Amino acid sequence: MAEESVAQDQLRAFIERIERMEEEKAAISADIKEIYAEAKGNGFDTKVIRQIVRIRKQDANERMEQEALLELYMSALGMVAAPANDDD
């Protein structure tokens, strides 16, 4: 019976910790939303800001690989000029 009580206490503690973290996460999300609204109110494009934040999370190699693929795909679709050939 004591082991069951310990397990119940542990489970309750885990759940309560998760609930506290969820509350903090919601508060942080609301704060971030306010910052984006403030930036928008000052004339900044929030879509671009979100993209920059996402890019800054990537490491340099990952970012370079993604940019190269983007350029390749856009070139294949005729959205940009083909990369210059250095052999000319």
ChimeraX attribute file (.defattr): number of C-alpha atoms within 10 A of each C-alpha:
attribute: neighborCount
match mode: 1-to-1
recipient: residues
	/A:1	6
	/A:2	7
	/A:3	8
	/A:4	9
	/A:5	10
	/A:6	11
	/A:7	12
	/A:8	12
	/A:9	12
	/A:10	12
	/A:11	12
	/A:12	12
	/A:13	12
	/A:14	12
	/A:15	12
	/A:16	12
	/A:17	12
	/A:18	12
	/A:19	12
	/A:20	12
	/A:21	12
	/A:22	12
	/A:23	12
	/A:24	12
	/A:25	12
	/A:26	12
	/A:27	12
	/A:28	12
	/A:29	12
	/A:30	12
	/A:31	12
	/A:32	12
	/A:33	12
	/A:34	12
	/A:35	13
	/A:36	18
	/A:37	14
	/A:38	13
	/A:39	14
	/A:40	14
	/A:41	11
	/A:42	9
	/A:43	9
	/A:44	13
	/A:45	12
	/A:46	16
	/A:47	11
	/A:48	10
	/A:49	14
	/A:50	12
	/A:51	10
	/A:52	11
	/A:53	11
	/A:54	10
	/A:55	14
	/A:56	11
	/A:57	10
	/A:58	12
	/A:59	9
	/A:60	11
	/A:61	9
	/A:62	12
	/A:63	14
	/A:64	12
	/A:65	11
	/A:66	14
	/A:67	12
	/A:68	12
	/A:69	12
	/A:70	12
	/A:71	17
	/A:72	16
	/A:73	13
	/A:74	14
	/A:75	14
	/A:76	12
	/A:77	10
	/A:78	10
	/A:79	11
	/A:80	12
	/A:81	11
	/A:82	12
	/A:83	9
	/A:84	7
	/A:85	6
	/A:86	5
	/A:87	4
	/A:88	4
